[in-house]
């Protein structure tokens, strides 16, 4: 039978006190971290909030000084974004007001600003170009990068380190340095102002990112899984498709998001290598000028519409993204 020493109760009390202090210290550290994270999130989201509110402001509220935090929301910015308009004189405004009941809601919004809708703008087409070009180049870059990363990870490639450094060096090159040579080359090849031209260019520039990211994920997937599958009769391709790919889903998702963001936001090549047919949304938004002055509500509406698709993709892949960014698919 165990016998407690006379000092045992005091030792238990001291131990409990130390445990309570450690627990309070851990809770305090956690609370401080959460507070800092919340403050940083608020600070970083202020521009997004301001852009979102400006998109629903009228022209007078958008340029008001001091800025208005409370205002009557309107769809004026979105109407101006998706339409072409002409400025009306006073006589034409009165004639339009006389038949206001016959006008659509968006025509009434334009009339309130002294303008008349003459047709659809090019923003919808430019946004569609962004979806086609960014989506296609991202798929190509991820597929090709996945195959290259698997080869570098699983086979002995002569000059592997030199090849990997060469691939990475293409990412270090500023776009403005090669814009003029690429412009001349594209003009001679007939790729200027074409969807195919931008898709190929974005794919090449994204390959370095996809190869390096996916190689790290492939290295963390144990080779024994594939070897066991091939012992059971699988071919190398079947083992890659049925064993490796499911393990690499998190890495593929993270790489897809990063590649999509680059292709979606790219400005320099889209501005220099396109004019009408294949021009994407970023150059369109920055060159948007309203009728009779700068319409900040329309610019904010265009930026908000351009932001939404990337946010949707990121949230759709969020359960894979965090794990993929931090440590890859699996650890051996």
GIVENKA-V981938 format. One record per pair of residues at least 24 apart in sequence whose ideal C-beta (glycine too) atoms are under 10 Angstrom apart, sorted by the first residue. I is the first residue (numbers start at 0). J is the second residue. Records with the same first field share a line. If there is no record, write none. Layout:
I = J, J
This chain:
47 = 302, 303, 306, 310
49 = 299
50 = 295, 298, 299, 300, 301, 302, 303, 306
51 = 299, 300, 302, 303, 306
52 = 296, 299, 303
53 = 295, 296, 297, 298, 299, 300, 302, 303
54 = 80, 295, 296, 297, 298, 299, 300, 301, 302, 303, 304
55 = 296, 299, 300, 303
56 = 295, 296, 299, 300
57 = 108, 111, 112, 294, 296
58 = 112, 289, 291, 292, 293, 294, 295, 296, 297
59 = 112, 296
60 = 295, 296
61 = 293, 294, 295, 296, 297, 298, 299
62 = 292, 293, 294, 295, 296
73 = 108, 111, 296
74 = 104, 105, 108, 296, 300
75 = 105, 108, 109, 111, 112, 294, 296, 297, 300
76 = 108, 289, 294, 295, 296, 297, 298, 299, 300, 301, 303, 304
77 = 105, 108, 122, 296, 297, 299, 300, 301, 303, 304
78 = 103, 104, 105, 106, 107, 108, 109, 111, 112, 114, 116, 296, 297, 300
79 = 105, 108, 109, 112, 114, 116, 120, 122, 287, 289, 290, 294, 296, 297, 298, 300, 301
80 = 120, 122, 123, 126, 283, 284, 287, 289, 294, 296, 297, 298, 299, 300, 301, 302, 303, 304
81 = 105, 116, 119, 120, 121, 122, 123, 126, 297, 300, 301, 304
82 = 106, 108, 109, 114, 115, 116, 117, 118, 119, 120, 122, 297
83 = 114, 116, 117, 118, 119, 120, 121, 290
84 = 109, 110, 112, 113, 114, 115, 116, 117, 118, 120, 289, 290, 291
85 = 109, 114, 115, 116, 117, 118, 290
86 = 112, 113, 114, 115, 289, 290, 291
87 = 112, 113, 114, 115, 290
88 = 113
89 = 113
91 = 115
109 = 290
112 = 289, 290, 291, 294
113 = 290, 291
114 = 289, 290, 291
115 = 290
120 = 283, 287, 297, 301
121 = 275, 278, 280, 283
122 = 280, 283, 284, 287, 297, 300, 301, 304, 305
123 = 280, 304
124 = 275, 276, 278, 280, 283
125 = 269, 273, 275, 277, 278, 279, 280, 281, 282, 283, 284, 301, 305
126 = 279, 280, 283, 284, 301, 304, 305, 308
127 = 279, 280
128 = 194, 197, 269, 273, 276, 277, 278, 279, 280, 283
129 = 197, 262, 263, 264, 265, 269, 278, 279, 280, 281, 283, 305, 308
130 = 263, 279, 280, 308
131 = 194, 197, 198, 277, 279
132 = 193, 194, 195, 196, 197, 198, 200, 201, 262, 263, 265, 269, 273, 277, 278, 279
133 = 197, 198, 201, 205, 258, 259, 260, 261, 262, 263, 264, 265, 279, 280, 308, 309, 312
134 = 198, 259, 262, 263, 308, 312
135 = 194, 195, 197, 198, 199, 201, 202, 262
136 = 194, 197, 198, 199, 200, 201, 202, 203, 204, 205, 206, 258, 259, 261, 262, 263, 265
137 = 198, 201, 202, 205, 209, 254, 255, 256, 257, 258, 259, 260, 261, 262, 263, 312
138 = 198, 202, 255, 258, 259
139 = 198, 199, 201, 202, 203, 205, 206, 209, 258
140 = 198, 201, 202, 203, 204, 205, 206, 207, 208, 209, 210, 254, 255, 257, 258, 259, 261, 262
141 = 202, 205, 206, 208, 209, 212, 213, 251, 252, 254, 255, 257, 258, 259
142 = 202, 209, 251
143 = 202, 203, 205, 206, 209, 210
144 = 202, 205, 206, 207, 208, 209, 210, 211, 212, 213, 214, 251, 254, 258
145 = 209, 210, 213, 214, 216, 217, 239, 243, 244, 247, 250, 251, 254
146 = 210, 213, 239
147 = 206, 209, 210, 211, 213, 214
148 = 209, 210, 211, 212, 213, 214, 215, 216, 217, 218, 247, 250, 254
149 = 213, 214, 216, 217, 220, 225, 235, 239, 243, 244, 247
150 = 210, 214, 217
151 = 210, 211, 213, 214, 217, 218
152 = 213, 214, 215, 216, 217, 218, 219, 220, 222, 243
153 = 217, 218, 220, 222, 225, 235, 239, 243
159 = 214
162 = 210
163 = 207, 210, 211, 214
165 = 207
166 = 206, 207, 208, 209, 210, 211, 214
167 = 207, 208, 210, 211
168 = 207
169 = 203, 204, 205, 206, 207, 208
170 = 204, 205, 206, 207, 208, 210, 211, 261
171 = 207
172 = 204, 207
173 = 267
174 = 200, 204, 265, 266, 267, 268, 271
175 = 267, 268, 271
177 = 204, 267, 268
178 = 267, 268, 270, 271, 272
179 = 271
181 = 268, 271, 272
182 = 268, 271, 272
185 = 268, 271, 272, 273
186 = 272
190 = 272, 277
191 = 271, 272, 273, 274, 276, 277
192 = 272, 273, 274, 275, 276, 277, 278
193 = 272, 273, 276, 277
194 = 273, 276, 277, 279
195 = 277
196 = 268, 272, 273, 277
197 = 262, 265, 268, 269, 272, 273, 277, 278, 279
198 = 262, 277
200 = 262, 265, 268, 269, 272
201 = 258, 261, 262, 263, 265, 268, 269
202 = 258, 262
204 = 258, 261, 262, 265, 268
205 = 254, 257, 258, 259, 261, 262, 265
206 = 258
208 = 254, 257, 258, 261
209 = 250, 251, 254, 255, 257, 258
210 = 254
211 = 254
212 = 250, 251, 253, 254, 255, 257, 258, 323, 324, 327
213 = 247, 250, 251, 253, 254, 327
214 = 250
215 = 250, 254, 326, 327, 328
216 = 243, 246, 247, 248, 249, 250, 251, 253, 254, 323, 326, 327, 328, 329
217 = 243, 246, 247, 250, 327, 328
218 = 327, 331
219 = 246, 247, 250, 326, 327, 328, 329, 330, 331
220 = 244, 245, 246, 247, 250, 327, 328, 329, 330, 331
221 = 246, 329, 330, 331
222 = 331
223 = 331
224 = 329, 331
243 = 328
245 = 328
246 = 327, 328, 329
247 = 323, 327, 328, 329
248 = 316, 319, 322, 323, 328
249 = 316, 318, 319, 320, 321, 322, 323, 324, 325, 326, 327, 328, 329
250 = 319, 322, 323, 324, 326, 327, 328, 329
251 = 316, 319, 323, 328
252 = 312, 313, 315, 316, 317, 318, 319, 320, 321, 322, 323, 324, 328
253 = 316, 319, 320, 321, 322, 323, 324, 325, 327, 328
254 = 323, 324
255 = 312, 316, 319, 320, 323
256 = 309, 312, 313, 315, 316, 317, 319, 320, 323, 324
257 = 320, 323, 324
259 = 308, 309, 312, 313, 316
260 = 309, 312, 313
263 = 305, 306, 308, 309, 312
264 = 305, 306, 309
279 = 305
280 = 304, 305, 308
281 = 305
